[in-house]
Amino acid sequence: AACLSPGAGGKRGHADPDGLSHDLLHKYRGHSCLVDRNQTAVTKPALPLSVFIITRNEAKRIEATMESVRDWVAEIVVVDSGSQDNTVQLAENLGARVFFNEWPGFGGQKRFAEDQCSRPWLLNLDADEVVPADLRDEITQAIEGSTNTPAAYRMKIHNVYPGASKPRPFANDYNVVRLYHRKAARYRDHPVYDRVVLQEGIQPKQLNA
């Protein structure tokens, strides 16, 4: 599951985690959840998975996003379009490979990010999205059981609004492909509607977390 909290005026934002000194509010589109910061990371070798994130002025959010995946994926790729805060520095300090690209639109920027990824499996996250443990485990099982066969996976994305601790009612109405093998799919080059287009013959599977 994953959690996102849009900000005021419909813009993407983040839930306020003030006061949660030992917990981390997961804000990925899909599930609202609190995870103890003291939980240790998976000890298995990193998955052959590239996580890619497009950014601009995301310093308040990107740290939580990267912390949720950095211990179990092979690489994190961040493509920035000109942040004026310390987004780039934070991403680099957390181990991301950071690239600059002038803003071409959502689809074009995600396609550029795909091209910078070096692993066969790709997972796209927004900079205010966090992968909780149950989704991490399901992604791991899907990739480890795939024998590297091209495939694509949908995941449900729930909205968590600022100040809320759980998704809004009927929040599971957004179910999109975010995890895919690079031979199975790619983002379409559209300035606004950034959706993954599947290769002919590929039927998306469903992640349930």
LINJO-V737940 format. One record per residue. RES is the residue in one small letter. OMEGA is omega in degrees with one decimal (* if undefined). Layout:
# LINJO-V737940
[[RES OMEGA] [RES OMEGA]]
This chain:
# LINJO-V737940
[[a -175.8] [a -175.2] [c 176.3] [l 170.8] [s 177.2] [p -179.9] [g -178.6] [a 176.8] [g 177.2] [g 178.7] [k -179.9] [r -178.1] [g -179.6] [h 174.7] [a -176.2] [d -177.6] [p -177.7] [d 178.6] [g -179.9] [l -172.8] [s -177.7] [h -177.9] [d -179.5] [l -178.7] [l -178.7] [h -171.8] [k 179.3] [y 179.5] [r 175.2] [g -177.2] [h 176.2] [s -174.7] [c 176.1] [l -178.2] [v 179.6] [d 179.0] [r -176.7] [n 176.0] [q -177.9] [t -177.6] [a 177.6] [v -177.8] [t 179.2] [k 173.9] [p -178.5] [a 177.0] [l 175.7] [p -170.2] [l 172.2] [s 171.0] [v 177.6] [f -173.6] [i 173.2] [i -172.0] [t 163.7] [r 179.7] [n -177.6] [e -175.1] [a -178.2] [k -171.5] [r -165.8] [i -178.6] [e 179.1] [a 178.8] [t -177.4] [m 179.5] [e -177.3] [s -176.7] [v -167.7] [r -176.9] [d -175.7] [w 175.8] [v -176.2] [a -179.3] [e 171.6] [i 178.4] [v 177.4] [v 175.7] [v -175.6] [d -178.3] [s 174.5] [g 178.7] [s 176.6] [q 173.0] [d -177.3] [n 177.1] [t -176.3] [v -179.9] [q 178.0] [l -178.6] [a 178.8] [e 179.9] [n 179.2] [l 171.9] [g -179.4] [a 166.1] [r -171.4] [v 179.8] [f 173.2] [f 174.5] [n 176.1] [e -173.3] [w 177.8] [p -170.5] [g -174.3] [f -178.0] [g 179.9] [g 180.0] [q 178.8] [k 175.1] [r 175.4] [f 178.5] [a 176.9] [e -177.4] [d 179.5] [q -177.8] [c -175.3] [s -176.3] [r -176.1] [p -179.5] [w -177.3] [l 174.6] [l 177.9] [n 174.8] [l 167.2] [d -174.0] [a 175.3] [d -178.7] [e -177.2] [v 179.7] [v 176.8] [p -170.7] [a -176.7] [d 177.1] [l 175.4] [r -177.8] [d -179.2] [e 175.1] [i 179.2] [t 179.8] [q -179.2] [a -177.7] [i -179.6] [e -178.9] [g -173.0] [s -170.8] [t 177.7] [n 175.7] [t -179.6] [p -179.6] [a 177.8] [a -174.7] [y 171.5] [r 171.0] [m 179.9] [k -176.0] [i -177.7] [h 178.2] [n 174.2] [v -174.8] [y 179.9] [p -179.3] [g -179.9] [a 179.0] [s 178.4] [k -178.9] [p 175.4] [r 175.8] [p 179.5] [f -173.6] [a -176.3] [n -176.7] [d -178.4] [y -171.7] [n -170.3] [v 175.7] [v 174.4] [r 179.4] [l -178.2] [y 172.1] [h -175.2] [r 176.7] [k -176.1] [a -172.1] [a 174.5] [r 175.0] [y 176.2] [r -176.5] [d 179.6] [h -175.0] [p -175.7] [v -172.7] [y -177.1] [d -179.7] [r 179.1] [v 177.6] [v -177.2] [l 173.2] [q -179.8] [e 178.5] [g 179.9] [i 175.1] [q -176.8] [p 173.9] [k -174.6] [q 168.9] [l -172.4] [n -177.3] [a *]]
